[in-house]
Amino acid sequence: MARLASITDQRTELWKIGLQNFSAHPILGTGAGTYYFANLRLQSGIGLARDPHSIWVRFLSDQGIIGFALLLGFLMTLVVGLMAPLWRNRALRRDGLYLSLVLAGAAWITDSSLEWNWALPAVALTFFLITGLALRLAAAPAEATGGGSGHMPTHDSLVSEKPVRIPVWLRMAVLMSGITLSLIFMALLVSTILTDRGRDRLLAGDIGGAAVAVSRAHTLNPFATDPLVLQSRIAVRRGDYTGARDLLVDALRIEPQQSALYQKLAVIEFYYLGATNRGIDSLGRAIDLDPQQRSLHLLVQRMVYDQEIYQRTGRMPAVPEQG
């Protein structure tokens, strides 16, 4: 509950948009990959996210209740298939390889509930490899793995079901891989929590605490743009406008198609650094990526007007409010 209570308005707004789209199209949704367009239509000033940061909300919005039911059924089948054998096979309860694979799968599902990493092909493929091997181990007869209930195996069972024999070196390799993946997924989750904590502290005026939390979040997940954006905001609060710009440039190297990042970059270049032409150019890039975004067209008109004032008076107009 504490985790849910600390989630920032940004993520909850993304969830709300997805749920609103689901309520308008409850049966089949609006189609795979259409959350971005729902956000264009329903957004509330927090940027143009392409994913609601939750596999559950994404399926509800894009595939409706039918697709969500299929997803839920698939994951519940995996849960039952992986957990039920633990009750009847004592050997599995002592098998570090099997338990590490189950833990890695649980970490994947937890991370996918709060982030969009599940959509990356490499991450999804890893999940299927993990669960596939775990299901194969779970399907082995109790006698084959040394568990069992004490009964002698029958001739038919020995003929019909062969023991799963995995070389020690391969078991150790998979075991270490499962543990590593579990740590990676947990690091991604902790990074998300720290990012939210940093955003909350920044809103509360605790710049130092926000900087520490966001720095740790970036260390745990250097491929996420949210920590970089927050570090940029902190740099602006501290008066380091060049540093704030550089952080946004780093974020754009990770997500070069994110128009909201170009918009933030344009504001810093124009109003804080006085590079008015460069700021207008950056905003033009944002418009190229999202030409239907009305607020971007209004902002570029505002910048052109403010540029004339700045050139005539030498005084930079106030920074326009950003969503």
Secondary structure, DSSP 8 states (H G I E B T S, - for coil): -HHHHH--HHHHHHHHHHHHHHHHSTTTTT-TT-HHHHHHHH--SS---SS-S-HHHHHHHHHHHHHHHHHHHHHHHHHHHHHHHHHH-HHHHT-HHHHHHHHHHHHHHHHHHH-SGGGSHHHHHHHHHHHHHHHHHHTS-HHHHT-S-S----HHHHHHS------HHHHHHHHHHHHHHHHHHHHHHHHHHHHHHHHHHHHTT-HHHHHHHHHHHHHH-TT-SHHHHHHHHHHHHTT-HHHHHHHHHHHHHH-TT-HHHHHHHHHIIIIIS--HHHHHHHHHHHHHH-TT-HHHHHHHHHHHHHHHHHHHHS---------
